[in-house]
Amino acid sequence: MQENKPCCHCKTTKRSDEERKKLINRLKRVEGQVRGIIGMLERDAYCNDILIQSAAVSAAVNSFNKDLIASHIRTCVVRDIKNGDDAVIDELVETLQKLMK
């Protein structure tokens, strides 16, 4: 049985305006791709065409995750380790395991 954990551990991450904008723009592109897939379904598009677009969405989300995890390691993880909080390593391992499912 999985323990109920809050989705936020009351931690925050300060991001530069440039990084925030870059991440948001990536997600907006993903959002647009998903809306495109919805439109394809509404127009009864060919299954294979929809699957190809779905794969593109998955790749875009994976790219977003790679950028965010790299930033997380360089900033949050390094900060917490320097502050003596080694629990961040277990948190990172758990997150990576979820991303690799």
N, C-alpha and C positions, 0 to 999 in steps of 0.2 A: 504494500500500500504506500502510495506516495504522500509524503508530508505536505500539508498545505503551507506554502511559503508565499509571502507577498511578492508581487512581481517587481517591486522596487524595494531595495534594501536601504532606502533613505540616503543613497549616495547620488551624487550628481557628477556630471562631467562638463567642465568648461571647454567649449569649442570655439575656435576662431570663427569669425563671420564667414570666411572663405570655406572652411571645412564644413560648417553647417549648411551653407548654400549648396556645396557640391553633393552632400549626402541627400539633401532634400530634392535636388534636381534629379538624382538617380531614381529616387522613389517615385517622383512624378512621372518619369518615363515609364517605370513599371506600371504605375496606375493607368497610364494611357494605353499600354499594351494590353492590360487586363480588360479595359473598356473595349478595345478593339476585338478581343476574343468574344466578349459578350455580344457585340454587334455581329460577329461571324455566326454565332449560334442563332441569333435572331433571324439571320438571313439564310439559315439552313446550309451554311458552308460545308464543304467536304471535310469529313473527319480528319483526314491526314493533314490538311491545311491548318486546321485548328490545333492539332497536336504539335505541328512545327512551331506555331506561335506560342503555344504553352511552353515548349522547350526553351524558347527565347526568353520568356518571362522567368523561368527557373534560372537560366544563365545570368540574367540581369540581377536577380535577387542574390545569387551566389557571389557575384562581383561586388555588390553592395556589402554583403557580409564580410568578404575578404578585406575590403577597405576599412570597415568599422573594427574588425578584430585586430588588424594591424595597428590602428590608432589606439585601440584599447590597451594593447600590450605596451606600446611605446609610452603611454601616458599613465593611465590608471594603475596598471599592474606594476610598472616601475615605481610609481609614487608609493603605492601601498607596501611594496617590499622594502623600500627605503625607510618607511615609517615602522617597519617591524611587523607588518600584518601579512604573515605568510599564508593566511587563509585564502587570500586572493588567488593563490596557485590552484587550490582545490576548486575554487569557483571557475577559474579559467578552464581547467580540465573538464569540468562538468559541462560548461558551455560548448567547448569543442566537440565533446561527445554528442551533444544534441544537434550540433550543426552537421555532423557527419553521418547522421542516421539515413 
